[in-house]
């Protein structure tokens, strides 16, 4: 090995790899060895190592042995690829069931760079009327083990050709540290010609690290303006309408005129009586 060896992934997050070491026996008799291999941080590294704990090399012979390296815990996503791990191999010579001599070698390993961007959406609880717009919040999380950059933010709207998505450029080319989440507000607009309908909206982004595209999908209902106008036109039961006020005023006026005429008639009758 030359420098730090980068372990390989199998599938999306499992480490499956192997390395070899060899033993040169220049003696004229067989060589029996007890092999011990461990990480220098064995308590913090869940990577499993499989190898032969007892090996034998014939006289004047060289043999190669394999160390199988595996992990299914997703450890690669938890450790930085810039933090190397030291593998310690000890070979103890055994003769007549007694330890005689021990040799050690070490090697530097690292997990590979892994990338995993995730995007989620959240409504702000507003109602989308035709001819208006509402805001949605997008959350982008970097679940990888290093920095990543958001590429190609894009949107698509299903079943609603008059609905558009605005503000995605705010996240374009934004760099995210690992284990961090960024928040972005976008706007969903519906033209005045958009009929009442439930629209399916897809927001997608691309990871600069591995080129994978991830999306969030949500539904939003467009409400017709006529429904809003109908709500406004219904008067409250506790408040009189303008027509009822006019009717009350006219009724009071008529009553006032009737009393006045009655007084005039009485005065006129009294004057006639005095004249007689």
Secondary structure by P-SEA (a helix, b strand, c coil): cccbbbbbbcccbbbbbbbbbbbbbcccbbbbbbbbbbbccccccccccccccbbbbcccbbbbbbbbbbbcccccccccccbbbbbbbbbbbbccccccbbbbbbbbbbbcbbbbbbbbbbbccccccccccbbbbbbbbbcccbbbbbcccccccccccccccccccccccccccccbbbbbbbbbbbcccccbbbbbbbbbbbbccccccccccbbbbbbbaaaaaaaaaccccccccaaaaaaaaaaaaaaaaaaaaaaaaaaaaaaaaaac
